[in-house]
Amino acid sequence: MSFLQPWLLLALPLVLVPIIIHLVNQWRYQTKPWAAMMFLLAAKSMHRGLAKLRQWLILAMRVLAIAGLILAISRPLTSGIVGLVTGGRIDTTIVMLDRSPSMLQQSPSSRESKLATGLRQLRQTLSTQSSARWILIDSAVPTSQEFESLDALIDSPVSLGTSAIGIWPAMFQSALDYIHINRPSQTNIWICSDMRQGDWQADRGPWPAIREAFQKLSSPVRFFVLTYPEIASSNYALSVEQVRLVGDADHYEVVMTIRVRRNTPNQGTETVPVQIAIGSGHSQVDVDVIQGLGELKDHRIPIDSSTTLGWGKAWIPSDVNPADNEQFFVFNVAPVQQTIIVVEQPELTLPFQIACEIPKDASGTPDVSVVTFDKVSQVNFDDASLVIWQGALPTSEIADQLSDHLNRGRSVWFLPSMALLEDRSQGNSDTTFGGFRWRDNRMLESPIKPTTWRSDEGLLASTQSGMALPVGEILVSRYATIEGETMALATLEGGAPLLAKLNIERGHAYVCTTLPVDRASTMATNGISLFVAIQRSIEQGGIALGNAIAYTAIPKLRGANDRQPKDGSRSESSVATPTTSELNLTAVETWHPIAVDDRFVSNELGLHSGVFESGAKLVAVNRSPAEDNPESLSETQFAQLLHGLNYVRIEDSAGSNKSIQQEIWRAFLLLMILALLLEALISLPRKQLAK
């Protein structure tokens, strides 16, 4: 409980006044023995206990009346669980603010967003409390920023919404770093979020290490969580994907796939009009939404034949969340999809070669080169989007070339040698690349299957329709083990990785621990997962080759270390989006905005949707597809994340006028009135019996 006029609590000792008056009255009378009174005292002795109880009740009611009056004029604040906040000055108050697109969902009646509601309620609540330092850690820039006052923090431009997804493990790590460096005596952390699962990463973030680190802090930390998990069932989200330019010098068309998603499945069919603008041209197409999902695949828009590099915008009618109603896109002539396969024996990677040679769509122009180790020194990796390396890890100059290939945002797959899979003595090589090395092999009596794989993002993610890849149908008879810091994308029975991603600063390096040959696995015969993973790798590596780049807004992390706890344990909370350096783009601060949304803030380039120029390249920035997933953390899931920490959770909705803390002086005033009434009732003289 806190008070708007806490200094009036200094008057609480006045509750002793009735007690003092009672004691003074007791001292005014002296007892004198008198024989005639002995009989009267004996007659009243049986009523003395009831009389004393009556006197004590009268005294208690008078004390309560004075206490109620003092507490009422002190203007106490409470609202149930928030009433646990004690008054007094807090050393440090940290506000952890969710600025992701889903927080811009508005109330249908007041049109106030979740973010605006949260900021308003934080201002109302924290303005009644004193703090020596005000710190903001927001989801778009998850580093600590200090402000002179609460109003400066709330009114800052960095409190506005963005297009960037939140990474809550990184935000908690920043709070830990601040506390470790500044060592405040007492810290209150206020969290404002809509609890989207994609932001909190409950299933893969380093939460055990984060909880342990907070529990080990010497100074007390309390968490107060304002949640707005309400999902607008009628909200629609638009996405434009697989944008490409097809045709020739006489006739070009922009081809795209348009998807409209509803937060909850609808009954029947709903038609959503999609407006598309490219240059001075404008068109409209209707998308039928059935059971919450509508898709228009390979929609074609003719454009001026002189335009080979351009941009456009698509949007749907406004609804309760304006942040997911529009998408920007860019287009250019598709670059050649070049893949280089370096192999011991060409037949060992034939399924990989076939997967690379099949174009994913009509715009693709695959170019696959297969070379053996004795000719690898003659290979130029500059124009390749994907390199598949099967055999012993590269050394010296070739290793440097592959490192440069990754530094430019391209992709590499590493596969074991056949000798390693067939002979244990071939393992334990000292050669490393990207922090990993081959160790030894496992030859199994009966094949095993993958038990888990990442279906939410990455190479093995489910399709847009939600269909999972048949990774679990692959049988593995032989595989190699590895050493090094990796993130498993698919694991076999027993926990060994089948496909893993290396923990490197730039590019996309993957390790597959088996080969697509009959004596090692059924990866070739069950080839759907292999084909999809390879095509996604080619697409990842090819992004940096073209001049039209689709870029997902991601938080401005200070570096790779921000994605993992300080104790060195591996964090799997990375965002599957290339960084600007991987895409061969200039620094974000040098981008020139061409078209931006209404929420654009000039000093936050790369965090807001729009189209930008980066040298000779056009960059379309949009929200992450994960933001269109309406699933929120349940109370049970959240309780598991902060298990063992001191926190309270307050749930509300966008546009709510309910104050987190409310004045309850009326209750204390009522207490005073009731105490006075009871005191008067008890003080009434007893009824005289009729003679």
C-alpha positions, 0 to 999 in steps of 0.5 A: 500500500502506498499513500499520496500524502505519506507525511500525514502518517506521522500523526498515527501516534495520536491513536494513543490519545484515548488510551492516555485519557483512560489511564489519566482517569484511572489515576484520578480516583483513590481507593479507600477501605469502607466497611459499608461498601464491602457488601455492595462490591461483593454484589457487583463482583459478578458484573465486573468482568462484563463492565471491563470488557465494555470499557475496553471495547469503547477504548478500541472503537475510539482508537480505530476512529482516530486511526481511520481518520488519519489513514483516510486523509493520507489518501492510501492507494491500492488495487489488490495485488499492486497494494503489496507495493510498499511506500518509500523511495525505490533506488532504481525502477526499470521499465521493460517495454514491449514495442512490437507490432502486436502491441499496436492492437487497438480497443474497438471503442476508444481506439487506444492501443495496448502500448498507449494503455500500458504507458498511461497506466505506468504513468498513473501508477509510478507517478505516486512512487519515488525512484532515484533512477528511471531506466528503460529497456525496450524490445526494439533496442534492448539496452538500458537507457537512463532518463531524468524522470518518469515523464521523460521516459514515458514521453520519449520517442523510443516509447513508440511502436515499431515493426521489430519483434521483441526478444525478451531474453535479451531484455532480461539480460540487459536488466541483469547487466545493469544491476551487476554494473550499478549495484542498486540497493533495491530494484523494481522492474515493471514489465509491459507486454502482450505476452506473444509467444514469438517475443518471449521464446519460452520454449527455446530462450535461456530462461533457466540461466536468467532465473538463476542469475536473478536469484543470486543477486544480493539486492532485492528485485521485484517484478510487476507485470502488466499484461494485455493478452487479449486477442482481437478475433476479427483482426486481419494481417497481410503478408506479401511473399516470394516477390520476383520479376519475371519476363524479358526486355519486352514484357515484365511482370511482378509475381507475388504470393499474397496471404491474409490471415485472421486471428481466429478462424471464420465461419464461411468465406470472407472476402478481403480487398487488397490494394497494390501500388507499384510506381504510379500504377494501382490495382485491387485484388480480392482474397477469400479467407476461409477458416482464418487463412486466405492465399493468392499464389503467383499473382501477376502484375504487368509493369513498365518494361523499362523497370527492372528494379523497383518497389511497391506497397500492398494494404488491406482496409484498416482494422484494430491493428494498423501495424499488420495491415500493410506490406512493402516489397521490392523486386529485381531481375533474379540472380543466378542461383549458383551452387558449388558442391565439393565432394570426395566422390560425386555419387555420394552427394547426388541427391544434393545435386538433384535438389539444387538443380530443381528450381523452386519457382519459374524465376529461378535459374539454377547453376550447379557445379560439382568438383572433387577435392583435387580441383577445388583450388580452381573454384571461384566462390564469389558468385555462389549462394550455397557451397556444399562441402562433403569430406574432411574440413577445409584448411589454409586458403580454402578455409579462408575462402569459405570464411569470406563466403560466409562473411558475405551472408552466403550459405555452407553445408558440411557433410562427413566423409564416407571414411569417417562413417565407416571407420572409427579411426578416421575420427577425432581430427584436429581440423576445425572450422567455425568452432566445430570439428568431426569427432567419431562415428556411430554405426547402428544395428537398427536404424533410428529416426529424428525425434525432434526438429525445429518446426517454427523457423529455420530450414525445417520450419513448417510450410505456410499452410502449417504442414510439418515437413516429414523429417521424422520419416528419415531413417539413419543407420550411420552418423558422425558426432561433432564437437563445438558450439552449435544449435541443433535443428534436428536431433536423433534418438538419444539427442545426437544432432542430425542437422545443426547450425554453427554459432557464427557471426555472419552467414549460414553454416550448417552441419549434416551428420550423415550422408544421403546414401543407402548404407547411411540413411534414407535421406535420399528416398525420403527427399522432401525434407532434404529438398526444402532445406536445400532450397531454403539454404540457397534462398538464404545465401542468394539474398545478398546477391541481388539488388532487391532485398526483403529485410525483417525488422529485428531489435538492435542488439549490441552483438551476438553476446546479447543473445546469450547469458553471461555464464556462457550457456548457449542461447537459442533465441536468435532471430532467423533473419540475416543482419545488414552486414550479411546482406552486403548493405551499408550501415543502417544509419546511412539508408535513405528512406523512400517510403515509410509508414506513419510511425517512422522515427528517423533515428530508428532506421531499420526498426520501422516498415518502409522502403530504403536505399542502401547504395545501389540496393533497394531494401523493403523492411517489414515486421517479422512473420512471427508477429502474425501468430496470435498465440500468447503465453498462458499464466502457467507458462509465464509462471514457469519462466519466472519461477522462484522470482518475486513477481505480481501479474496484472492483466488488463486490455487495450483502452481500459480506464481502470487504474492499476492503483486506486484511492481507498480513503473512503474505506478508511473513512467508513471504518472511522464512522463505523467505529464511532457508531459502535462506540456510541452504541456500547456507551448507551446506559443499560436499561433500568429494570422496573420496580 
